[in-house]
Amino acid sequence: MFSSMDTAAATIIAGPGESGFRAAVGAAQPGDTVVLTNSVDLQAMVVIDKGLTIRFDRPNVYYNAIRGNFEGALFISGRTESFWKI
């Protein structure tokens, strides 16, 4: 029998840009970490339907950002319970 508890969480490097971020989120499994290598300018909301950690590879750099070029939320959870660790 196989369980998700049998696998270790993965680190997925996202980039560049919005398409790289969306691809990384889509490929990630619950519990994985998505690492951004640069700032991301979103053109539309991103639905995240699994528990992920999203971080930058260069912490404490003042210009790291996920920005939206639209009105509304940047992220929405597709899950009934929200878990955000950004």
Secondary structure, DSSP 8 states (H G I E B T S, - for coil): ---GGGS---EEEE-SHHHHHHHHHHH--TT-EEEESS-EEESS-EEE-S--EEEESSTT-TT--EEESSSS-SEEE-SSS---B-
